Each structure stands twice: as C-alpha cells, then as structure tokens.
Amino acid sequence: MLLTNLSQANSADPKKVFRIPMEAPDDGFNMVKSVNYYSGLISETIFETLLTYDYLAEPVKLIPLTAESMPKISDNGKTFVFHIKKGIYFTPDPIFKGKRRELTAKDYAYSIKRFLDPANRSPSQNFVNGKIVGLNELAEAAKKSGKFDYDAPVAGLTTPDRYTLVIKLNYTDYNFLYAITYSSFGAVAREVVEGYPETLSHHPVGTGPYMLKSYTPRSEIILVANPNWRGFIWDFKSTGTAWDDQLVKEMKGKKMPQVGRVEISILEEEQSRWLAFRDGQFDVDYMPAIAASSALDGAQLKLELREQGLKMYRAYEPDITYAAFNFRDPVLGGNSLEKNALRRAIIMAYNLQDDIAVLRMGQAEQAQMLVARGLIGHDPNYRNSTGYNIPLANKLLDYFGYKRGADGYRTFPNGQPLLVQFPTTETSSAVTMSEIWKRGLKKIGLHSAFPVNNFADNIKAANQCKLMVFSGAWIADYPDGENFYQLFYGPNALRGNYGCYQSAAYDALYDKVVSLPPGSERNALYQQMNRQMEADSAMVLQTTRIRSWLIQPEVLGYKRHSIMHANFQYIDMARNNKRDTKK
C-alpha cells in the first residue's frame, strides 16, 4: 500500500493524548551512535527512512515512505535508484534561520555516510560497512587525516538531481533494502548535525509525523504531532484475522495521524507499570510476567478484564534473550580449552526452565537457535546442543583443574580466586534472573556478584568490551537471520558485538552467508554458525518472549508490528482524553 500524501495539513487532534511507559531509558536520539531499542522506538516517529513496512501485511512487506515508489533495481541487485517525494520538510528549527528546509536526496547520502565516519564509532556501521562503492575508501582516508570529508564524491552514493539518490553496492546484498529501512537511517539535515555538536542526541530534527516537545532524560519524553507533516489515508488491508478485520473497521478512510500528543514515561519497575496501567494512567503496555497469573486464563485475557473493555494483542516477539561472554575479559575470555570449559559450565548452570516459569511466568519459550521464530533463517527443528546440566558442569570444571577450596568454591587452576560478575539493573525481573544465576553457579562452586547499573549504561560498557557478561535481548531490525548473526561477527566488536566474540571460523561463515540469496544454502550456513558458537561457548541462549499487549478501550487501530517499533501515526483514540495533560 502506498502512503498517500494529503494536500491539507494533517488532522492530528492535540486533545487526543496517547500515554505509554518504557521499561528502560533511551540513550538519546543521535541514532548513528545508538542501538538502544527505546531510542529507536522514539526515533521512528521523528526521522523518516526511504521505505517503511505495511502496517498489517504478514509476512512483512516493504512500501515507500519518503520515496515516491519502490526503487528501480538493476545490475544484478547492486544498483538502487530512489526518487524522493517533493515537498517534504524538516520541522522548523532555529538552525534553518526561518526558512523551510526541504528534504533532498543529499540528506540521505549524508545520513548514510555518517555511519562510516570514524569519529562516530557507530555500532550500526555493519549495515553499510564494505557494501557501498567507494564509501569505505573515504572512511579509510578519514582515519589517516583525522577528518571525514563529507563533500568528497563517493561513486556508490550519487545524487544526479535534487530528488534522486543512486546507491551502488560492491556486491549483491539481498537484505540491503531491509537494512536501509532500519530506523537509524532516517534522514538528518547536515546543518543540524554540525550546528548542535554537543547536544545533538537531545535535539532531534526530522521530517516525521512527530517531533520532540520536551525531554527529561531517564524520566519523560513528550512528542507532539508535526503540524507540517503530509499525512496519509488509513487504507491497509486485513490479513484475514479477526484482529485485522476489526482494525480495518475502526480505521479505514481516516486521515492520519489522529493522535496529537504522545507522553512517554520511563518506568523500569514492572509492578509500578502494571498498577499504573490498571489505574488508567497508560493506554497501552505489555503485560508484565508478574501479572500473568492474575490477568490470563491460559492464553486469553480473563473475563473480568474483557468485561472492563480491555483488549489484548498476543504474539511471539521477533527476539531472543541471551547472555554474551566477553571474549576479551581476563576471567572468562580467550579461546583456550580451560576458558571454554569454564564458559560451558556456566552455560550448563543456568536453569532455563526456572527462567521461563519464574522469571517469565510462562510468557516465553526456549530459544533453540539465534534466529528468532518467524524470521527468515529460523529452523523450528533445530536443537541447541548445550543445556542445563549441573553434574556435567561439575565434571567439566573438575577435569580442567578448577579445584574447590575449603569453602566449597572453586579457584582458577593456578589457585587464584575466581569471581564471575553479571552486571544487572534494579528491576524486579533483573533481581529474579540474578537469583537464578546465583543458585546455579553455587551448585557448580563458582562465586558470583551482580553489580547494579542503568540499562543504557550497561549497553555502553558492553559495547566497549568492559562487561564480563552482557545480559540482554535482541529484537529484529529486519526480518532475516543475518540481523542476529551480525551480533557475533568479529569485526563488529566495539560496534554491537557485546561479547567481543572472535572466531575465524564463524567470521568466514558470516562472510559467505551475506552474499547468498535466501534459501536452503544460506539456512544451512546459519545452522553451522550456531554450532560454532555452541562449540566456542560464546553465549547463553535463553528465550523468545511472548508479549501480551494490553490496550485500553479507547485505543483504536492498535497492532504490534513485528519489525516497526512505533505505531503512533497509525492509531486513534475513541475519545479525547479527560486526564490532565502535562504542559
């Protein structure tokens, strides 16, 4: 479906206020430097990519956003020609000196270049690294000179006219259109980036349906509808499900966006979020695990909640939860048999059934491979080779000389003390996970500690290879397994490879897989990559989560897309909110 422009100003109603919580803080909106899910959620509504996803289509389907149409593709999938819609403008900002600033093809060329500017140290540079003709050569020149020359020509990024962008690749990349639809590739204006060098992450200026009104880091974000956004008519097609049919009935033909204001509160504690939602303070939130027994009857919302008008959209997240070992860490890192055995024993000490039953309250299933279910490359028959096994873990540690002392805890083979540290956060779910880890590690004689920090700070430290173990989740940026395997690609250390995993065998498989089209050959390589990580004891693969999104009666048109994170511009409120609106 084409998102059709409206000739008149958009119809967002400032009295329609949509309120949601976020379970962890963002790290600002300079998206070339962020892989934070929560930053991405907000940025999707501020910045616009060339393409986006159809709101309802399953499997997912790319459609034009700022591009007039899908690109013309030639040269065996190595050349892409985009034509940008005319009359799209950045939101007003003092940096533009009172003039309307139109979006052009050069803005996308500039935005792409930023990912390989060495000064940005982008954790997402793998999306374009080595792919675009001439771009890496420009980056190498910048490393030598100390400055990236944004005005230098790049053969693979040309703008023949104001509204045409031509991208030429070094090789065929079957996921390239998905990659540049990643929210961080939303267009930014060069004068904004250069005009706010110290405050850019708190000063996003885009062309999207919403703009930032106020921002209190780690507390509150308020967005308001961009009054100059072109808008569209809601005309998505149902997939044939009862949920989609109802959405079409509620929304078809409406001028979008309808919601004039979005208020986002950072509320990390699950119990507090649940109570606030039940009190009507939030319009949508996923049901926390602690509420499953009181809110669900099997996989269905309890009758008493349905009678109150609450709705529930339930789906498997396109994600995996995992814990990655830092291969550069002096305690757990390295490729020696002794260190591999230590990591393997730690993996076998984690009781995944407790994770699912106690931590997730049944709202998850065991992840068997790195590719989440429902995505290209996932094999439902694949089974992980390493599981919970305390006796075997103890035998392994005994064999490799990790001896128990008089207190029952083990030391390194050389007699030095051994302490495993799992950085965590203050949330109740993090406390529960820490208890699962502590019980398991005690059974195999390992001392453990769980230093508490902020989620965003933990990500930053992990990206610098400073955490012994990084625990987190990865949610698909695009619907192919490559997006998950790049997390462990050696050259991505310090750029999203949070375990700083290094394996020549794994990297060789990854280099081969990126040049293959979707199909059995590529899927077979994905499985080999999984086995290589298992052999190296690179990570503890945990769960795929089941999300039950609870929706207040007044919210219309709501559905969780498997790839897009934000959907403010697709929904409506059945009434104007009567609750006090924050100023």
N, C-alpha and C positions, 0 to 999 in steps of 0.2 A: 504494500500500500504506500502511496506517495503522501507525504505530509504536505498538504496543500496550503499555500500561503493565503492569508486573509488580507483583503485590501484595507480594512479598517483596523484601528487599534485593538489589541486583544481584550477579551471580555472578562479578565480576572476581577473578582469582587474582593476588595480589601476587607470586607466583613467576613469573608469565608477564610477561616484560620484552621490550618491543619497542624496538629501538635503530635510530635513523636519524641521518644527518647533514643539516645545512643548509649550502648553499653560500655563504650570506651571512648577516650578522646581522640580527636583528629590530631594531625601534626602540621596544620596549616594547608594552604592551597597553592603553593608553588609546586605544581604536580610533577614537574620534571625531576623533583627531588623526593617524591613521596610514593610509597607503595601501601600507605595506610588505607585500609578499607573505608574508614569513616571519612577521611579526606576525599576519597574517591566518590563516595555517595553524594557529598555536597557539590563537588566539582562538576559532576554530570549535569547539574541544573544550571551552572554558571557558564561553563565553557561548552562549545559545540564542536563535535567531530564532523568529518565529511559525511560519514554514514552513521546509522544507528540500527536498532533492531525493531522489527514489527512487534508491537506490544503483546499480541496474543499468539502469534504463529508458533507452532510446535511441529517439527524441530525448529530451532531458531532461524530467523530469516533476516538478512541484511536489507535495509532500504535506505534511500538517500535522506540526508538531513540538511546540511548546507550545500551539498552537491545538487545540481539540477536533476541528475539521474545517476544510475549506477555507472561506474567508469567504463570507458572503452578499453578493453584489454587486448594486447597484441604481443607479438614476439614471444610466443610460447609462454605466456603468463609473466613476462618480465617487464612489460611496459604498461603503465596505467595512465589514462588521461581523464582528469576530473574537470568539470566545468562548474564553477561556483555560482550560486544564485546571486543575482544583483540585488542591491537594496537591503543587505543585512548590515546592521550597525552595532558596534560595541556600545555598551552602556556608557552614559556620559561620565566623564572624569576630568578633573582639572588639568590633567596632563595633555588633554586634547585641545586646551585653550579655547573652549567654547564652540569648537567645530564638531560636526558629526563625523565620526570616524568609521568609514565603510570597511567591512571585511573583504579582503582580497586574497588571491592565490598566494601572494608573497607571505601572508601571515602564516599559512600552513607550511610553506617551505621553511620559514624561520623557526616555527614551533618544532618541526622535526629536527632541524639542525641542533637545537638546544640539547637534545638528548645525548649528543656525542661531544659536546663542549666539555673538555676535561675539568673545567672549573666547577661544573655542576655535579660531577661524580654521580650521575643518575643511576639509581638502582634498576631502572627500567630500560636502560640503553640496549639490552638484548633484543628488544622488539625491532630495532633497526640496525644494530651493530653488524657490520660486514655485509649488509644487504643492498644498500643504495650505492650506485656507481659514483665513485669519487668522494663520498662523504667521509669514509674512514681515513682517506689520504689527508683531507682537510683537518681532521682531528689529530692525526699524527704531526702535522705541521704546527698545530697549536701547542702540542706538548713540547716541541722544540723552542718555539718562540715565546711561549708563555701567554699567548692571547689567541683566542679563536676568531678568525676573520669571517664574520657573518656576511660580508659583502663579496667574498670570493665566489666565483662561479663553481657550481657543482653539477657535473654532467647528468647526474641522476635526479636532480631537483631543479627543474626549469619552469619558468612562467612566461610562455610565449605572449600572453596578454594579461590584462588585469584580472581576469576571471578564470584563467586556465592554468592548471597545475599538471605537469607531466613528471611522473616518477618512473625511473628506470632502475631495475634491480640487476645485481650481478648474477643472480641465478633464480630459477623458478622457485617461488615460495608460495605454497598452496594455502598458507594461513595469513598472507600479507594483509588482505582486506580486513580480516578479523583483528589483526594486530593494530592497524591504524584506527580501528573503531574503539580501541581501548580509551577510556575516558581521559587519560593523561595527555592524549594527542588532540584535545580540544584547542582551538586556535587562541593564541595570545597575541597582543599587539607589542611590537618591539619597543615602542616608546614607553609603554607601561613597565616592561621588564627593566629597562635601563633607567627609568625615572624613579623607581622605588627599589633600589638595590638592597636596602636593609629591611624593608617592610613588605616585600612582595608576597610573602606567604600569608600575610594578613590583609592583603589588598588585591583580591582577585577582580579582574575586569574582563568580562567575556561578552558573548553575544547571545547567551542562552535565555531560557524563559524566566529565570530568577536571578536576582542579584543580592549581594550581601548588604544588609542594612546595619546589623551590629554583630559584634563578635567578642565574646569573652572566653579566651582560651580555657579549655578543660571545664567549661561550665555551660555556656549557652551560645547558640547560633540562631540568628533571625534572618530569614530571607523574605524578600518581597518580590512580587511579580514585576518583571521588566516591562514597563508601560510601552516600550517601543518594539517589543518582540512581535514577530509577524503572525504567530498563532497558527492554528490548523483546525480542521473539522474532524471530530472523532468519528472514524469510519472503519474501524478494524473489524475483521471477520472472525467469527467464532470458530473454534476448533471442533465444535460439536459437543463439548462438555456442558453440563448444566450450569457450571460456574460461568463459563464464557457466554453462554446464551443470556444469562441474567445481566452480565456486564453490557452486552450489546443493547439489551432492552433499556438499561439505565442511561446509557451514554450516547448512543448513535445520533449523529447530527448535531451534537453540541459544539459550540465554538470554544476552543481551548486556548489557554488554560482557564479554569474556573476559580481555582484557589488563589487568593490574593496574597496570602501570607503563610509562611511556614515557620513554626517555632520548634527548635530542636534543643532538648535538654540533655546534658551529659549526666547519666545516672548509672553508675557502674554496679551498684548492688542490686541483685536480682529481686530480692524481697521488696525493696523500695519501689522498683519499677512495676512489679506486679500489683502492689497496693495502689500505686498512683493510677495505673490503668483501670483497675476496678472502681476507683473513685471518679473516673471520667476525666482525669487530667490529661490523658493521652488518647488519641484517636485510633492509633494502630501500634501494636507491638507484638513481637513474637512471644509466645507463652514460655516463660522460664521453666526449666526442668522441675524446680521445686513446686510448681503449681500443677504438674501433670495429674497427680492423683486426685486433686480436688476439682479439676476443670474438665477432665476427659473421661469418657465412658468408652474404653477401647481406643479406637481411632476417631471417635466422634465427640463433639462438644456435648457436655452434659445438657440434659433437657432444660434444667432451670436457667442455664446461661443462654440457651437458644430462645427461651421464652422472654428473656430480657432484651432480645433483639441482636445479641452478639452474633457475629459471623466468624467463621474460621476457614482460612485457606491453608491447607496442609500439603507439604511437598518435601521431597528429599532436596537438601541443598546440594548444589554442584561443588562440593567441598570435601576436604579431608582435614582432620585434626591430626597433629603429629608432634613429635619432639625430635629435633635435629641435634646431633652431637657435633661439637666444634672440633674439626679435624686439625685445627692449629692450637688447640688447648694443650698445655703440658700434662694435664692429668688424663684426659680422655682421647686426645688427638693422636694422629700418626697411623701408619699402616702396618706396624709390627704385629705379629701374631698375638703377643701379650696384650696390646691395647685393643685389638679386635676382640679378643676373648672377654676383656672387661666390658666393652660396649655390648657384646652379645649377651652377657649375663644380666646386664642392666635391662636390656630389652625383655628378657625372659622373666624378669622380676615384676613387670608391670601387669597387674591383673585387669585385663581389658573388660572382663565381664563385670567387675566392680565399676569400672568407668561407665559402662552402658547402663547398669542397673541403678547405681547410686548417684553418680555424677550427672548422667544424662536422664535419669529416671525413665529409661526405656525409650527415650526420644532420639535414638541413634542406632546404627548398625555397624558392625565391624567392617572397617575398610581393608580390603584384601590387597589392593594394588594402588599405586599412586594416582592413577586416573580415576576421578570420581564417577560414580554411576551416572548414566545418561549422556556422557560426553563421548566424542569420537576417540576411539582407542581403548575404551573400557571393555574388559572381558569378564562377564559375570561368572565364568568358570575358573578364573584364576584364583589360586590359594597361596597366601603368604607362607613362607617356609619356617618362620620363627614365631613362636607363641609363648604364652605364659607357662613356665616350667621351672619351678623352684629347685627340685632335686638336680635337674640337669645343669642349671646355672651354678649351683654349688660345686658340682663335679668339675665344671669347666674352670672355675676360679681356683679350685684345689690343684688341678693339673698344671696350671700356668704359674703356680707359686705365690698366689695371693693368700698368705697364711693368716689364720685367725690369731689374735692376741689373747691375753688372759681375760679381756673384757668381752670377748666374742666377736670383735670387729676386725676386719682384715686390714692388712698393710700392703704396700707395694712389695713385689718380690725382693727388693733391696732393703726392706724393713722400714721405709719411710711411711709416715701417716698417709692415709687415703681418705679424702673427703670429696663427695660428689655434691655439687651445688646446682640447684634447679631454681633460677630466678623466676619469680612469680608476681602476682598482683594481690590487692587486698580483697578482691571479691570473694563471696562465699563459695562459688564454683572453683576458684583457684585454691582455696583452702582445702576443699574436698579432694581435688586432684593431688595436692601435696600430701594429704594423708594416705591416699592410695599408694603413691610413690614411697612414702616413708615406711609403710608396713612391708611392702615388697622388698625394699632394699635392706631392711633389718633382717629379713629372713635369709638373705644371702651374705649377711655380715658386712654391709657397707654403711659407713657413716654418711649422713646426708644433711644438707642445710638448704633452706628455702628463702633466700633474701627477697624482700618485697620491694617492688618498684612500680612505677607507672607503665602501662602497656606501651604507650608511644615511646617511652624512654628505653624499654626493653628491646623494641624493634630497632631503634637507633644503635644500641650497643651490639645487638646481634649482627647488624649489617656491617659493623666494624670488626667482627670476629672476636668480640670481647666477652661473650657469654659462654659458659661451659656447655650449657644445654639451652636451646631455644624451644619453648613450647608455644604453639600457635595453631592457626588454621589457615588454609589457603582456599580461597573462593575463586572459581574460574573467571578469568578476564575475557576469555573467548572459548568457544565450545570444542576445543581439541586438546588431547593429552599433552601436546608439546608445552602448553602453558604451565603444566605441573612439572614436567621433567626439567624445564629450564631452571627450576629452583635448586637443582643439584649439579648443574653444569659448572665445571671448574672455573672457566673464565668469568663466571658471574659472581665469584667470591668478592665480597665488598660491594656487590650490586644485586642483592636479593638472594644469594646463596647463603642463607643464615647459618648453615653448618660449616661453611667454607670447605665443603667436601671436594676432595681432589682424587680423581680416578681416571687414569689414562684410558682404561677400557670403557668406562662409562662415557667419557667425552667423545671417544671415537664413534660409539654407537649414536650419540646425540648428533654429531656432525653428519652422520649418514642419514639419520631419520628426517632431518629438516629439509632434505632435498627430494623426499619421496612424496607422492600423492597419497591421499587417504586410501587405505586398503589393507589387505592381509599382510603384505610385506612390511609395511610400517608398523602395524599392530604387533607383529612378531618381534620387531626390534624394541618396541615399548616393553614387552614382557622380558626381553633379555636385560634391559636397563633396570627393571625392577629386581631381577635376580642378582644383578651385580651389586645393587645397593644392599640387598639382603646379605650377600657374601661379605661385604665390607662392614656390615653392622652400622650403616650410616644414619639410621633413624629408627624411631619407634612409631610405626604407623598405627593410628588409633581408630578413629571412627569417621563415618559420614553422618552428618546430623539430619534429623528430621525436624523441620521447622513448622510449627503450627502458628500461623499469623492470625491474631485475634483483632477483629475490626469492629469498631463501634457502629451502631445502627445508622448514624448519619453519613457515614462514608460510602460513596458510590464509586463504582468503576475500579475498585482496588484488586490488583493481582500482582503477585511477586514474579517478576521475570527471572529466568534462570541466569542471565548474564547481566542485564542492566540492574543497577542497584537502586536508583531513584526513580520514582514514578509520580512525582507531584503534579507534573503537567498533564497527566492522563486521568486524574481523578476529579471528583466533585464532592461537595458537601450538600446533604439534603436540606439543610437549613443554615442560616447564618449563626455562627457560634455565639452563645449568650454569655460564655465565660469572659472574664476580663481579659483584654488583650494587652500584652506587655508593650510599653511605649518604647 
